[in-house]
Amino acid sequence: MKHILKCPQCGKYTLKAGCSSCGIGTEQARPPKYSPGDPYGEYRRAAKKDSHEQQGFI
């Protein structure tokens, strides 16, 4: 079963490994599966908080 992929540059969705419009590699369109015992959750939340502070959201 193939999953839908998204181009990070132009935002188009496809099932191919590369975007047909801009030629850049595609990424998974859905977020990673949630796990309450996620060992990297703390680091991901800290990075997101830093990103929001730099953009002026906080």
C-alpha positions as CSV (number, residue, x, y, z in Angstrom):
1,M,0.0,0.0,0.0
2,K,1.4,3.4,-1.0
3,H,0.9,6.5,1.2
4,I,0.3,10.0,-0.2
5,L,3.3,12.2,-0.3
6,K,3.7,16.0,-0.3
7,C,6.3,18.2,-2.0
8,P,7.9,20.5,0.7
9,Q,8.6,23.3,-1.9
10,C,5.4,23.6,-4.0
11,G,2.9,21.8,-1.7
12,K,1.5,19.4,-4.3
13,Y,0.4,15.9,-3.3
14,T,1.6,12.8,-5.2
15,L,2.3,9.1,-4.8
16,K,5.7,9.4,-6.5
17,A,9.1,9.8,-4.7
18,G,9.8,13.0,-6.6
19,C,7.6,16.0,-7.4
20,S,6.7,16.2,-11.1
21,S,6.5,20.0,-11.0
22,C,9.7,21.0,-9.4
23,G,11.7,17.7,-9.2
24,I,12.4,17.8,-5.4
25,G,12.0,14.7,-3.3
26,T,8.6,14.3,-1.5
27,E,7.9,13.8,2.2
28,Q,5.1,12.0,4.0
29,A,2.0,14.1,4.3
30,R,0.9,12.8,7.6
31,P,2.5,13.3,11.0
32,P,4.3,10.5,12.7
33,K,2.3,8.1,14.8
34,Y,1.7,9.3,18.4
35,S,3.2,7.3,21.2
36,P,2.8,8.3,24.9
37,G,6.3,6.7,25.6
38,D,8.0,8.8,22.9
39,P,11.6,9.1,23.8
40,Y,12.2,12.2,21.6
41,G,9.0,14.1,22.4
42,E,10.8,16.4,24.9
43,Y,13.3,17.4,22.3
44,R,10.7,18.0,19.6
45,R,8.6,20.2,21.9
46,A,11.6,22.2,22.9
47,A,12.6,22.7,19.2
48,K,9.0,23.8,18.4
49,K,9.0,26.2,21.3
50,D,12.3,27.8,20.1
51,S,10.9,28.0,16.6
52,H,7.8,29.8,17.8
53,E,9.9,32.2,20.0
54,Q,12.1,33.1,17.0
55,Q,9.0,33.8,14.8
56,G,7.4,36.0,17.5
57,F,4.5,33.8,18.4
58,I,5.3,33.6,22.0
